[in-house]
Amino acid sequence: MTKAKQKKQKGFFTYIKWFWILFGSGLFLIILIFLLASWGVFGEMPTFERLENPQTNLATEFISSDGETLGKLYLDDNRTPVSFEKLPQNLVNALVATEDARYYNHSGIDARGTIRAFAYLGSKGGASTISQQLARQLFVGIRAKDWTKYTQKIKEWVIATRLERNYTKEEIIAMYLNIYDFGYAADGIRSAARIYFGKEPTDLKIEESAVLVGMLKNSSLYNPLRREELVFNRRNTVLSQMAKYDYISEKEKDSLQQLKMNINFNPESHREGLATYFRMYMQRWLNKWVKENPKPDGENYNIYLDGLKIYTTIDSRMQQNAENAVQAHMKNLQAEFFHQNTPDRNRTAPFLDLTKGAIDTIMSSAMKSSDRWRIMTKAGKTEKEIRESFEKETEMTVFDWNSDSFEKDTIMTPMDSIRYYKTFLRTAMMSMEPQTGHVKAWVGGVDYKHFQYDNVIQGARQAGSTFKPFAYAAAIDQLRYSPCDSLPDNQYCIEPLKHGNMEAWCPKNSDGKYSGENLTLKNALANSVNTVTAQLIDKVGPSSVVAIAKSMGFTREILEVPSIALGTVDVNVYEMVGAYGTFANQGVYVKPVMVTRIEDKNGAVLYEYVPKTKDVLSKDVAYAMVNLMEGVTQYGSGGRLRHSFAKNQDVYKEVITGYPYELTNPIAGKTGTTQNQSDGWFMGMVPNLVTGVWVGGENRSIHFKRLAYGQGASMALPIWAMYMKQNYENEELGVSKDAFEKPENMSINVDCTKVLKDLQDDLDTEDDLEDVGF
């Protein structure tokens, strides 16, 4: 062998030796880097336990009885995870095609993509796999811009390979989509689908999935509300990737790229969405529940972070119907209230019959109760400085019925804004299934964002004539009266020192007139005749009425005086609906219930509701009461549910929203109106649904001047009627149109036709018959 050949061969072996030395050194270096990273040299690494159970903040979810999400409770993360099975295949395909085409062929690191990224310095795409992106989201954090970005990348690689060992490919995809922040409190794919498109992930179309996958590159940059064109182009890029990897055809791609994005923005916040008042009540309820029901380790559940599922009794369809009815009628009613309280018609608007001093006292109290007063006081401002700030004009957004968003921007002083908000009438509505106590709808006001006081349960107002049925129930229960029994319509006085009265009590009828005729109890209740009610409470005593009311769920103190029979008692809608449910449920009181079950994030049941019931009245008495209250809607103060207005009522037809109602099915109910028209009530019942409505001003001095507009039949009844009409339009809701169930062997006479015939024999003319009050 020549020296030249030997030298050449030696050089070749030297080259081979150094190649393997360098290759081995590189491989050793890579292994060393991975080991150093796993040992935490480049920063803390997640433990095995954290990898097995990544900690993410999960929102508490309120779920309706028909399976819809009513809303969520969260601090920073509005996240509700969904399993891979509930992700549409088109979403998964779009993700893989765009973010990691070889996802199913690697174990966390895409070697081919990594080499390409190094070779072209990232100019032809990065190398981050879906697993690495998940690792960054869960454990690494925002990518640094200094040299530490390289150590972060190494940590991503290590964590990604660990994730691949612990989870299936499907689980990693689900985890990634559940963890990503899409902006606008759209944390995770479920919130994103609901907020940007108003639907669940499983219902996403291909082009909608492409929008959301496109946002994964940078949700702040690719914001569909701020940069529509940029997001549109990004969506089409995703569709092109799907076509490139044969997830869709070229023809499908071309067709889909022509479609508009059709963003249907539905922000999810505590102050917006369906059943806002109910959800805020549930927040208070949950705060109390977690204190009384700790975790096994003794810690309290966090209602904002622990991903609890609250299964409620609310029916989302009935709730929507209730909110629609409230919105439609209150807008009309408010327009009339504004019309009657212009400066030329009422110089002290919105207050009536108050002196300047009394108005100043109300306004000063409202000022001191405001958020502005509280915040400035906490900031150390003097009372003088605070008061002066209330007189300075400032820009603000206020409630406005005539705006599409129910808001308008304006400039006014904070003091003027207080008076402005007092001009708005308030309302409350609750609907319940009497047999189970399940609350189906809950509306605490006209708009939670601007009126956060929940009038269903937080406040209490005088009941007016809606409290009369409890006096009638006591009389029928104790004295065995029948709806057909009669009492005279003459002014009636209860003498001093009787039933706790210091002075004589002589109530007047609302119109100040007395027919002098005998009226059946059914007719007297239907037309809210006070003189008959006064006689009944005198016969049974106030204590009997209070006892029945307490047995039906009223918790506030009720003075045992005769005037309670006419509704001087302060009650709220929540207790009124529960109490009326006793009549519809054959005398059995069922406490209203809002939650049937609570589960933790893993589906373990933490709470199940046990019904709380009490036998209050016999079936006979309860049915007699229902029969009495059917008269209210047949020919009494609730008759407009069925009949047309009289000619002299044309003046306010346009205020009575949704008329004519044309409800023909059996309905029991009672209207109520308090002194000066400060409160308007309607309680309405069908066999399987009891609903109560209240309308009034924030203060009792804020009311309509005339009874025509301020009575319960004008203020509250239309909401009930519109709500029920919408319920009946949806047969799936199963709201009954049947008659109330009559007990077998009924011991109380409710058929007044025989009484009518006996009276007819004693009367000379048909006119005399009408005067009897049938």
Secondary structure by P-SEA (a helix, b strand, c coil): ccaaaaaaaaaaaaaaaaaaaaaaaaaaaaaaaaaaaaacccccccccccccbbbbbbcbbbbccccccccccccccbbbbbccccccaaaaaaaaacccccccccccccaaaaaaaaaacccccccccaaaaaaaaccccccccccaaaaaaaaaaaaaaaaaacccaaaaaaaaaaacccccccccaaaaaaaacccccccccaaaaaaaaaaccccccccccccaaaaaaaaaaaaaaaaaaccccaaaaaaaaaccccccccccccccccaaaaaaaaaaaaaaaaaaccccccccccccccbbbbbccccaaaaaaaaaaaaaaaaaaaaaaaaacccccccccccccccaaaaaaaaaaaaaacaaaaaaaaacccaaaaaaaaabbbbbbbbbccccccbbbbbbcaaaaaaaaaacccbbbbbbccccccccccccccccccccccccccccccccccaaaaaaaaaaacccccccbbbbcccccccccccccccbbbbbccccccccccccaaaaaaaccaaaaaaaaaaccaaaaaaaaaaaccccccccccccccccccccaaaaaaaaaaaaaccbbbccccccccccccccccbbbbbbbbbcccaaaaaaaaaaaaaaaaccccccccccccccccccccccccccccccccccbbbbbcccccbbbbbbbcccbbbbbbbbccccccccccccccccccccaaaaaaaaaaaaaccccccccccccccccccccccaaaaaaaaaaacccaaaaaaccc
